[in-house]
Amino acid sequence: MNPVGKPGKTGALLPVEDALAQLLAMADAAPIREQDALLLAECDGRVLAQDLISTLDLPPWPNSAMDGYAVRLADWTGEPLVVSQRIFAGQAPQPLAAGTCARIFTGAPVPEGADCVEMQENAVVHADERVSFTEPLHLDQNIRPQGQETTVGELVLSAGTRLGPIELGLAASLGHDRLAVIRRPRVAVLSTGDELIEPGLPLGPGQIYNSNRRVLCSWLTRMGCEVIDAGILPDDLEQTRARLGGLGRVDLILSTGGVSVGEADFLGIALREEGELALWKLAIKPGKPLTFGHFRGVPVIGLPGNPASTLVTFALLARPYLLRRQGVQDVEPLRFEVPVGFEWPKPGNRREYLRGRVEQGKAIIYRNQSSGVLRSAAWAEGFVEVLEGTTLAIGDRVNFIPLSEVFS
């Protein structure tokens, strides 16, 4: 069981960087090592388990970057040359005959003896089908050298790389039809709270529909996880123990809803009895409360229950944790600077992640930034990051984190 970190001072707010560092350290201590050998068509979004080493040179031979004519520079004196052969891509050429040129097409192997390819736009074909050139010729012009992209033994992709269309295309170009990938993380998702009810059922007094679990299950599926939807935990200690114990083999239990020190907090009681539990107060808004612990050795992350808080804490903390468990090193989302199109006159003591979008080159924010408003995220294109202690005037610059980045 891994020790659970806590803030240094009781009641102190934990910076998000410190919380992430602790979570990543715990992820590094519990990597998922099991592998699947999959066809390339099944590898999209998965994490490479073994370094991909080139077993061949790319290209495997010098080839033409243009449609044109292959020439030996020493043979070009300004007099038209006879075309001795035509070379198409996928065709093995003959050595270039002395005093001739070869008609060649893009991607075709350059014939032995040729040291230049002149593009067809600079060639003049005469009536006797001999060819001359209108521009000076240069050594290695328009020739892609052997091994320009990769050479035998070169590291092409490191283990821990998330595989997308480009990475899969690169593997295919090296002749691989399958790759070793980390198996899918198994994540159990559950919700807590008497007020929650499943969509499709009639609402009772004080009840709301459970949206967080649907957000997280969909998000985890996009990340390539195997999702176990564990439903809503009942307010009963024995049933909570039984539900947690019956999840089977999982890599993470992900909950939403408050875990506290109260007598009615049955999830917290179960974690304290059969594992360990830390309650963090993060210096971010939304998303101040966060829980990390273990239940019978299985890591548990408890996200806050308000929808925007769930969104922010999963994006900034739980998502990087899951990626690192699979060996991905670069787990923080892409940020880029944009000028703001709004004013922020009052500095806060927590870092704020405002739901916003970029219009006409400036970041704007949704009118209602309440942590209970999921509609703000549906309108938004990303998070506008406002540092603690900061005021903003129109034109000041802030970091913007695209939702498309964290949802990938």
C-alpha positions in Angstrom: 0.0 0.0 0.0 1.3 3.4 -0.9 1.5 6.2 1.7 -1.0 8.9 1.1 0.4 12.5 1.2 -1.3 15.2 3.2 -0.9 19.0 3.2 1.8 20.2 5.5 -0.5 22.3 7.8 -3.9 21.5 9.1 -6.5 23.5 7.1 -3.9 24.8 4.6 -4.8 24.9 1.0 -2.7 22.6 -1.2 -1.4 24.1 -4.5 -2.5 22.1 -7.5 1.1 21.5 -8.5 1.8 19.8 -5.2 -1.4 17.7 -5.4 -0.4 16.6 -8.9 3.1 15.8 -7.9 1.9 13.6 -5.1 -0.6 11.8 -7.3 2.0 11.2 -10.0 4.5 9.9 -7.5 1.8 7.4 -6.3 1.1 6.5 -10.0 4.8 5.9 -10.6 4.9 3.5 -7.7 2.0 1.4 -9.1 2.5 1.2 -12.9 0.2 -1.0 -15.0 2.6 -3.5 -16.5 0.4 -6.0 -18.3 0.5 -5.8 -22.0 -1.7 -6.6 -25.0 -0.4 -7.4 -28.5 -2.8 -5.8 -30.9 -3.2 -5.2 -34.6 -2.5 -1.6 -35.6 -6.2 -1.1 -36.3 -6.9 -1.8 -32.6 -4.2 0.5 -31.1 -5.6 3.9 -31.6 -5.6 5.8 -28.3 -3.6 3.0 -26.5 -0.2 3.5 -24.8 2.9 1.9 -26.3 4.4 -0.7 -23.9 7.8 -1.2 -25.6 10.2 1.1 -27.4 9.7 1.0 -31.2 13.1 0.5 -32.8 13.6 0.9 -36.5 14.5 -2.4 -38.3 15.1 -0.7 -41.6 16.2 2.5 -43.2 13.5 4.9 -44.3 13.6 5.4 -47.2 15.4 2.1 -47.9 17.1 3.6 -50.9 17.6 7.1 -52.4 14.4 8.2 -54.1 13.1 11.1 -56.1 11.2 13.9 -54.4 9.8 15.1 -57.7 8.5 14.1 -61.0 11.4 14.9 -63.3 14.6 13.6 -64.7 17.5 11.8 -63.0 20.9 13.0 -64.2 24.6 12.5 -63.6 25.9 16.0 -63.2 29.1 15.2 -65.0 27.1 14.3 -68.1 25.2 17.6 -68.3 27.2 20.0 -70.5 24.2 21.9 -71.8 23.5 19.6 -74.7 20.2 17.7 -74.7 20.4 14.2 -73.2 18.8 10.9 -74.4 16.1 9.5 -72.1 17.4 5.9 -71.5 14.7 4.6 -69.2 11.5 5.5 -67.3 11.3 4.7 -63.6 8.0 4.5 -61.7 7.5 4.2 -57.9 7.8 0.5 -57.0 10.1 -0.3 -59.9 13.7 -1.3 -59.7 15.8 0.9 -62.1 18.8 -0.1 -64.2 22.1 1.8 -63.6 22.0 5.1 -65.5 23.7 4.7 -68.9 26.6 7.2 -69.4 25.6 10.4 -71.2 21.8 9.9 -70.7 19.1 10.9 -68.2 16.2 8.9 -66.8 12.5 9.9 -66.7 11.6 9.4 -63.0 8.5 9.8 -60.9 8.0 10.9 -57.3 9.0 8.1 -54.8 10.8 6.0 -57.4 14.3 4.8 -56.7 17.1 6.9 -58.1 19.2 4.8 -60.5 22.8 4.0 -59.7 25.1 6.7 -61.1 22.5 9.5 -60.9 23.3 12.3 -58.4 20.6 14.9 -59.3 16.9 15.0 -60.1 15.6 18.0 -62.0 11.9 18.7 -61.8 9.9 18.4 -65.0 8.9 22.0 -64.9 12.5 23.0 -65.7 12.9 20.4 -68.5 12.4 21.0 -72.2 11.5 17.9 -74.3 12.8 18.3 -77.8 11.2 16.9 -81.0 13.7 14.0 -81.0 12.6 13.3 -77.4 15.9 14.3 -76.0 15.8 16.5 -72.9 17.5 19.7 -71.8 17.2 21.9 -68.7 16.5 25.6 -68.2 17.9 26.0 -64.7 21.3 25.1 -63.1 21.6 21.6 -61.7 23.0 20.8 -58.2 24.4 17.8 -56.5 21.7 15.7 -54.7 19.0 18.1 -55.8 15.5 16.7 -55.2 16.9 13.3 -53.9 15.7 11.9 -50.6 18.7 10.1 -49.2 18.5 6.6 -47.8 17.7 6.7 -44.1 16.6 10.3 -44.2 13.7 9.5 -41.8 15.0 6.6 -39.8 18.0 4.3 -39.8 18.3 0.7 -38.6 18.5 0.6 -34.8 17.2 4.1 -34.2 14.6 4.7 -31.5 11.4 5.9 -33.3 8.8 5.9 -30.5 9.4 5.5 -26.8 7.4 3.3 -24.5 4.7 5.4 -22.9 3.8 7.1 -26.1 0.0 7.5 -26.7 -0.7 6.1 -30.1 -2.7 8.2 -32.6 -3.1 8.2 -36.4 0.4 9.5 -37.0 2.2 7.1 -34.6 0.3 4.2 -36.1 1.2 5.3 -39.6 4.8 5.5 -38.6 4.7 2.0 -37.2 3.1 0.8 -40.4 5.8 2.5 -42.5 8.3 0.4 -40.6 6.4 -2.8 -41.5 4.7 -3.4 -38.2 1.2 -4.9 -38.3 0.8 -5.1 -34.5 2.2 -3.4 -31.4 2.6 -4.2 -27.7 0.4 -1.8 -25.7 -0.4 -1.4 -22.0 -3.6 -3.1 -21.2 -6.6 -0.8 -20.6 -6.9 0.6 -17.0 -9.9 -0.7 -15.2 -11.7 2.1 -13.5 -14.8 1.7 -11.3 -17.0 4.9 -11.2 -19.5 5.5 -8.4 -21.5 8.4 -7.0 -22.4 9.3 -3.5 -25.2 11.5 -2.2 -28.8 11.0 -1.1 -29.9 13.7 -3.5 -28.9 11.7 -6.6 -31.2 9.8 -8.8 -30.7 8.0 -12.1 -31.9 9.7 -15.3 -35.2 8.3 -16.4 -36.7 8.0 -12.9 -39.1 10.5 -11.5 -37.6 13.2 -9.3 -38.5 13.2 -5.6 -38.3 16.1 -3.2 -34.8 17.5 -3.1 -33.5 15.1 -5.7 -31.4 15.8 -8.8 -30.3 13.7 -11.7 -26.9 12.1 -11.6 -24.8 13.7 -14.4 -21.3 13.3 -13.1 -21.1 9.6 -13.6 -22.2 9.9 -17.2 -19.5 12.6 -17.8 -16.8 10.4 -16.2 -17.8 7.1 -17.8 -17.8 8.7 -21.3 -14.6 10.6 -20.6 -12.8 7.4 -19.3 -14.0 5.5 -22.4 -12.5 8.1 -24.6 -9.2 7.7 -22.7 -9.2 4.0 -23.5 -10.2 2.8 -20.1 -12.3 -0.2 -19.2 -15.1 1.3 -17.2 -17.1 -0.4 -14.5 -20.2 1.7 -13.7 -20.8 1.0 -10.0 -23.8 3.2 -9.7 -24.9 5.2 -6.7 -23.6 4.1 -3.3 -26.4 3.5 -0.7 -26.2 5.3 2.6 -25.5 2.1 4.5 -22.1 1.0 5.7 -22.6 -2.8 5.1 -23.9 -2.2 1.6 -21.0 0.2 0.9 -18.5 -2.4 2.0 -20.2 -5.0 -0.1 -20.4 -2.8 -3.1 -16.7 -1.8 -2.9 -15.6 -5.4 -2.2 -17.6 -6.7 -5.2 -16.0 -4.4 -7.8 -13.5 -7.2 -8.8 -10.1 -6.4 -10.1 -9.8 -2.7 -10.8 -6.9 -0.2 -11.0 -8.8 2.7 -9.6 -12.1 3.5 -7.8 -13.3 7.0 -8.9 -16.0 8.5 -6.8 -17.9 11.8 -6.9 -19.6 13.5 -4.0 -18.3 14.6 -0.6 -16.2 12.4 1.5 -16.0 13.9 5.0 -15.5 13.1 8.7 -19.2 12.9 9.4 -21.0 10.0 10.8 -23.1 9.5 7.7 -20.1 9.4 5.4 -20.1 5.6 4.8 -17.6 5.7 2.0 -15.1 7.5 4.2 -15.7 5.1 7.0 -15.2 2.1 4.7 -11.9 3.6 3.4 -10.6 4.3 6.9 -11.5 0.8 8.2 -10.1 -1.1 5.3 -7.5 1.2 3.8 -6.4 4.8 4.2 -7.8 8.2 3.4 -6.5 11.7 2.9 -8.8 14.7 2.6 -7.2 17.5 0.6 -8.3 21.1 0.3 -6.9 22.3 -3.0 -6.1 25.9 -3.8 -8.3 25.9 -6.9 -11.8 27.0 -7.8 -13.9 25.1 -8.6 -12.7 21.9 -7.1 -11.5 22.6 -3.6 -12.2 19.2 -1.9 -10.3 16.1 -3.2 -9.9 12.7 -1.6 -7.2 10.2 -2.2 -6.9 6.8 -0.4 -7.0 3.0 -0.8 -9.6 0.4 -0.2 -8.1 -3.1 0.3 -5.0 -1.9 -1.7 -7.0 -0.4 -4.6 -6.4 3.4 -5.1 -9.4 5.6 -4.6 -9.8 9.2 -5.9 -12.8 11.1 -4.6 -13.8 14.1 -6.8 -16.1 16.9 -5.6 -19.7 16.5 -6.4 -20.5 19.8 -8.2 -20.4 19.2 -12.0 -17.9 21.9 -12.9 -15.7 20.9 -9.9 -15.8 17.3 -11.1 -14.8 18.4 -14.6 -11.8 20.5 -13.4 -10.4 18.1 -10.9 -10.6 15.1 -13.3 -8.9 17.1 -16.1 -6.1 18.4 -13.9 -5.5 15.5 -11.5 -7.3 12.2 -12.2 -6.6 12.2 -15.9 -2.8 12.7 -15.5 -2.8 10.1 -12.7 -4.4 7.5 -15.0 -2.1 8.4 -17.9 1.0 8.1 -15.7 -0.1 4.6 -14.4 0.2 3.6 -18.1 3.7 5.0 -18.4 2.9 8.3 -20.2 5.4 10.9 -19.0 4.0 14.1 -20.5 0.6 14.1 -18.8 -0.2 17.8 -18.2 -2.6 19.3 -20.7 -1.5 21.8 -23.4 -1.8 25.4 -22.4 -1.4 28.4 -24.6 -1.5 32.1 -23.9 -4.3 34.3 -25.1 -5.4 37.9 -24.3 -8.5 38.3 -22.3 -11.7 40.0 -23.4 -13.0 40.5 -19.9 -12.1 42.2 -16.6 -11.2 40.4 -13.4 -10.9 43.1 -10.7 -10.8 41.1 -7.5 -7.8 38.8 -6.9 -8.6 35.5 -5.2 -6.5 33.2 -3.0 -7.2 30.2 -5.2 -6.3 29.5 -8.8 -9.5 29.7 -10.9 -10.4 27.7 -13.9 -13.1 29.6 -15.7 -15.1 28.0 -18.4 -14.5 30.1 -21.5 -13.9 30.2 -25.2 -11.8 32.2 -27.6 -13.6 34.7 -29.9 -12.0 37.2 -32.2 -8.6 36.3 -30.7 -9.6 37.0 -27.0 -10.7 34.7 -24.2 -14.2 35.3 -22.9 -16.0 33.5 -20.1 -19.5 32.1 -19.4 -21.7 34.5 -17.5 -22.3 32.0 -14.7 -19.2 30.4 -13.2 -21.0 28.5 -10.4 -19.5 25.1 -9.8 -23.0 23.6 -10.0 -23.5 24.8 -13.6 -22.6 22.1 -16.2 -24.0 24.2 -19.0 -21.1 26.6 -18.7 -18.8 23.7 -19.8 -21.1 22.8 -22.7 -20.8 26.4 -24.0 -17.1 26.6 -23.3 -14.1 25.5 -25.5 -11.7 25.3 -22.5 -10.5 26.6 -19.2 -9.2 30.1 -18.7 -6.6 29.8 -15.9 -6.5 32.8 -13.6 -3.6 32.6 -11.2 -4.1 33.3 -7.5 -3.6 36.9 -6.4 -4.2 38.1 -10.0 -6.4 40.9 -11.4 -7.0 41.2 -15.1 -7.8 44.0 -17.5 -8.8 43.6 -21.1 -5.8 42.6 -23.2 -3.9 41.0 -20.3 -2.7 37.5 -21.1 -3.7 34.2 -19.5 -3.3 30.5 -20.1 -6.0 28.7 -22.0 -6.5 24.9 -21.7 -8.6 23.5 -24.6 -11.3 21.0 -23.7 -10.3 19.1 -26.8 -6.9 18.6 -25.3 -8.2 17.0 -22.0 -10.9 15.0 -23.7 -8.5 13.3 -26.1 
